[in-house]
Amino acid sequence: MSEKEQNFFEYVYDLFYKFAQTKPEDVGLILSRKTQYPIIKFIPELEMTIPLPRKQGEKYIFEGMVFENSENGRKNLWCLFLATLYHLAAHAGKSGYSIYNQWRQNRTDDFCWRIIDFIEDTIGEKYILSTEPEVWKNIENVNSKLLHLQKIQDETSKKAHKNKPKSYPLDDVEAKIESIKKEIIKKSGGDRHKENILSIADFLYKNRELLPKTILPYCEHHEYEQKLKFEINCPEFEPRDTFEIKIANLDELWQINEQAKDRLIRRFKKYLKKLNFDAVIIPSGNLHAYAALRMKTAPLLRTIRQQIRTITNITDSPRIDEIGYVDLQMAIQAIASEGQSTDIFERDERRRGEEAWVILVDKSASMGLRFDWVKEFTVCMAECANDLTGKPDAWALYSFDNNFQILKDFKERYNQEVKARIGDMNGGGLSLLPDAIELANRVLNEDPREKKYLFIITDGHPSGYEQIHEILAKIVKKSEMSDTTLIAIGVSKKRTGNFKNIIKAANLRTLVSKFITAYKTVATADA
Ligand SMILES: [Zn+2]
């Protein structure tokens, strides 16, 4: 795949994990429009958040700085973004934060973190320098520009507090800091790493005046430091070599990404008319959470793939002429009733037309207790839908509570950005089930494909406004009379009244198996 075909998120994930020499399974990386500065959290695995630029009027805001929305302004923006990415990736690859766990106890948190960050930044910088010297040269340039800017600011504020004496001559402090840094590099790694580093940490704890007074914008901030400051204009960086190339890639991919997202949101806002949703949202993602889900469902997915192969083998056998057109509705009913009916294969020779599938996930609070189960099932459905259709534009995946979330639109590929969104799903909120079905119908109504299926993972318990049950019954009835096939998955017995087609099971394995068999039966019909 050429870089141009790549998506912004994939490009960033790829840069980060390759440089860190780690995997999404081990370290979480969240790209967020909500945070101002990079954050490192321990929950207990390492989770890093890199902010994304935010539009403010005609300008971009990123890490407390203002950038013109011009080629040059964005060059500076992506330069600072790359400094962030490499800085955090170095921590993801090199920093062992657990050695400080005990040391931190009974010590002031604020100072501890400043000391830990100072030490780990020194180790991280060494890693960048030795792994990719070109990257380090660029970061050094960013550092010098930012420090220069800081000096000017300090001098301005010093003029305001003229009488305050300095505790140390500045040059003296800088020389001391340099020698501590050298010691950190010399003594890190090896068998006595923990002991050596903690003794330096002790020394710094007693000599706090040596610690840097401010944190550079691209370095990790801790939550207690996330206070709003006035945004300042960004200095002019001078990216070279590898940074220049990457900045061009990031900028191009970002523009493509922003335009696509704008179009998607505009399209869905049109569908929202007269529905009760608060908003249509493209959720931010969590690839680490997805990787964990993927691992949890791996055995199940293996079984499913075996099952798929069995069915494929049957269609390859001489009895293939027995298998003609497959009626999904009948297939599901046959499977749901545990019957091994062959009636699901219609004997005529009709070829199946193109299909469009929408999978809707109810993530309301009423589903709360079983939400892990819902997430796992969603991963299974997504993985299989993608594997089986082999066509990413054949299926879409949305979730809803009182908002409508686009997890994967028809027009999106099943890439890491989409997977991360699935990983980030959380249960809660209301269940605007009728509105979600209506919205999905509006999406499908505009779809030119011949066969349309709407799968709804729900407990069949709508909530959010008066008479929502009556409205649900009406909308389900209306949908079932349209040319879309509606299949409810997971609805409990008490709530089945509304839906004609139901797949349910006592456990995830059976449920997925039922769904997949039905799915594959249809998918292989025109093989
Ligand atoms: Zn750092």
Residues whose N, C-alpha, C, O or C-beta is under 5 A from the ligand:
A	BS01	ZN	D117 D121 C219 E220
